[in-house]
Amino acid sequence: MEERGTVFDYLAQVLIIFGFAMLMLNVFCILFGDSAREVSTMYALGGDGVPTEVAFQFLAVSFFVVGARFLFFTDWLIKEMAIWLRTVCMLSTVIVIIAIFATLFGWIPKNMWQAWAMFLVCFGVSFVGSCFVMTVKEKVENKRMEEALRRLKEGEEKQDG
């Protein structure tokens, strides 16, 4: 479980999520913006970028996502829950939050199942990519800790011997 951080730690997480979302949205605007201009408010400017109101909506979503992460991955409110269940609950919460925003603000047309399917595919790919990055990060950190422990033991043996 994560330890509770400072407000700056959470703000940093919000800005990381927001920054990555804006990067991806701008790439999508360049690739699909002109053809999707009439379909979604995210592409109202076509290939020229992201409208300001959409950027602020994404910032709000970022706050909610970090809030969900805090809720499900600290012991602040939920004391006993398996990690897999925490992950499922958080993913479900994030999908619901994004679906609410997408519907309220016209990001994805309500009646266009293909757009919703693409959203779920993109979300799934992002989740798998995040899991991969986190797994690699954990392995690197574990390797560093093992190396530090080995050096510490070698230092103790030299002092004793």
C-alpha positions as CSV (number, residue, x, y, z in Angstrom):
1,M,0.0,0.0,0.0
2,E,1.1,3.5,-0.6
3,E,2.0,5.8,2.2
4,R,0.2,9.0,2.5
5,G,2.1,11.8,0.9
6,T,2.0,15.5,1.0
7,V,-0.4,17.7,-0.9
8,F,2.5,18.4,-3.3
9,D,2.9,14.6,-4.0
10,Y,-0.8,14.5,-5.0
11,L,-0.6,17.6,-7.1
12,A,2.5,16.2,-8.8
13,Q,0.4,13.0,-9.6
14,V,-2.4,15.2,-11.0
15,L,0.0,17.1,-13.2
16,I,1.6,14.0,-14.5
17,I,-1.7,12.5,-15.5
18,F,-2.9,15.8,-16.9
19,G,0.4,16.2,-18.9
20,F,0.2,12.8,-20.4
21,A,-3.5,13.2,-21.2
22,M,-2.8,16.5,-23.0
23,L,0.2,15.0,-24.9
24,M,-2.0,12.2,-26.2
25,L,-5.0,14.4,-26.9
26,N,-2.8,16.8,-28.9
27,V,-1.4,13.9,-30.9
28,F,-4.9,12.7,-31.6
29,C,-5.9,16.2,-32.6
30,I,-3.1,16.3,-35.1
31,L,-4.0,12.8,-36.5
32,F,-7.8,12.9,-36.4
33,G,-8.8,16.4,-35.4
34,D,-9.9,17.7,-38.8
35,S,-12.1,14.7,-39.6
36,A,-13.6,14.5,-36.0
37,R,-14.2,18.3,-35.6
38,E,-18.0,17.8,-35.9
39,V,-18.2,14.7,-33.8
40,S,-16.4,15.6,-30.5
41,T,-15.8,18.8,-28.5
42,M,-12.3,17.6,-28.0
43,Y,-11.6,18.2,-31.7
44,A,-13.5,21.5,-32.0
45,L,-10.3,23.2,-33.2
46,G,-9.5,20.4,-35.6
47,G,-5.8,19.7,-36.0
48,D,-4.9,23.0,-34.3
49,G,-5.0,21.7,-30.8
50,V,-7.2,21.3,-27.7
51,P,-9.9,23.8,-26.7
52,T,-9.2,25.5,-23.4
53,E,-12.5,24.3,-21.8
54,V,-11.6,20.7,-22.7
55,A,-8.1,21.1,-21.2
56,F,-9.7,22.3,-17.9
57,Q,-12.1,19.4,-18.1
58,F,-9.2,17.0,-18.4
59,L,-7.5,18.7,-15.4
60,A,-10.7,18.1,-13.4
61,V,-10.6,14.4,-14.5
62,S,-7.0,14.2,-13.4
63,F,-7.9,15.4,-9.9
64,F,-10.7,12.7,-9.7
65,V,-8.4,10.0,-10.9
66,V,-5.7,10.8,-8.3
67,G,-8.5,11.0,-5.7
68,A,-9.6,7.5,-6.7
69,R,-6.0,6.3,-6.5
70,F,-5.8,7.8,-3.0
71,L,-9.1,6.2,-2.0
72,F,-8.2,2.7,-3.2
73,F,-4.4,2.5,-2.7
74,T,-4.0,4.0,0.8
75,D,-5.4,2.6,4.0
76,W,-7.0,5.9,4.8
77,L,-10.6,4.7,4.3
78,I,-10.4,1.1,3.2
79,K,-8.3,-1.0,5.6
80,E,-8.6,-4.5,4.4
81,M,-8.9,-5.2,0.6
82,A,-6.9,-7.4,-1.7
83,I,-4.7,-5.5,-4.2
84,W,-6.5,-7.0,-7.2
85,L,-9.9,-5.9,-5.8
86,R,-8.5,-2.4,-5.2
87,T,-7.2,-2.3,-8.8
88,V,-10.6,-3.4,-10.2
89,C,-12.4,-0.9,-8.1
90,M,-10.1,1.9,-9.1
91,L,-10.3,1.1,-12.8
92,S,-14.1,0.8,-12.6
93,T,-14.3,4.2,-10.8
94,V,-12.0,5.9,-13.4
95,I,-13.9,4.5,-16.3
96,V,-17.2,5.8,-14.8
97,I,-15.6,9.2,-14.1
98,I,-14.4,9.5,-17.6
99,A,-17.7,8.2,-19.0
100,I,-19.6,10.9,-17.0
101,F,-17.3,13.7,-18.3
102,A,-17.3,12.3,-21.8
103,T,-21.1,12.3,-21.8
104,L,-21.6,15.7,-20.1
105,F,-19.1,17.6,-22.2
106,G,-19.6,15.9,-25.6
107,W,-16.2,14.2,-25.8
108,I,-17.7,11.0,-27.1
109,P,-21.1,11.0,-28.9
110,K,-23.6,9.1,-26.8
111,N,-25.0,7.0,-29.7
112,M,-21.7,6.1,-31.4
113,W,-20.7,2.7,-30.0
114,Q,-17.5,2.7,-32.2
115,A,-16.2,5.8,-30.4
116,W,-16.9,4.2,-27.0
117,A,-15.2,1.0,-28.1
118,M,-12.2,2.9,-29.2
119,F,-12.1,4.7,-25.8
120,L,-12.2,1.4,-24.0
121,V,-9.4,0.0,-26.3
122,C,-7.2,3.1,-25.7
123,F,-7.9,2.9,-22.0
124,G,-7.0,-0.7,-21.9
125,V,-3.7,-0.1,-23.9
126,S,-2.9,2.7,-21.5
127,F,-3.5,0.5,-18.5
128,V,-1.4,-2.3,-19.8
129,G,1.4,0.1,-20.7
130,S,1.2,1.6,-17.2
131,C,1.4,-1.8,-15.6
132,F,4.4,-2.6,-17.7
133,V,6.2,0.6,-16.7
134,M,5.4,0.0,-13.0
135,T,6.6,-3.6,-13.2
136,V,9.9,-2.5,-14.8
137,K,10.3,0.3,-12.2
138,E,9.7,-2.1,-9.3
139,K,12.2,-4.6,-10.7
140,V,14.8,-1.8,-11.1
141,E,14.1,-0.6,-7.5
142,N,14.3,-4.1,-6.1
143,K,17.6,-4.7,-7.9
144,R,19.0,-1.5,-6.4
145,M,17.9,-2.5,-2.9
146,E,19.4,-6.0,-3.3
147,E,22.7,-4.4,-4.5
148,A,22.7,-1.9,-1.5
149,L,22.0,-4.8,0.9
150,R,24.8,-6.8,-0.6
151,R,27.2,-3.9,-0.2
152,L,26.1,-3.3,3.4
153,K,26.6,-7.0,4.2
154,E,30.1,-6.9,2.6
155,G,31.0,-3.8,4.6
156,E,29.9,-5.5,7.9
157,E,31.9,-8.6,7.0
158,K,35.0,-6.5,6.4
159,Q,34.5,-4.7,9.8
160,D,34.1,-8.1,11.6
161,G,37.0,-9.8,9.8
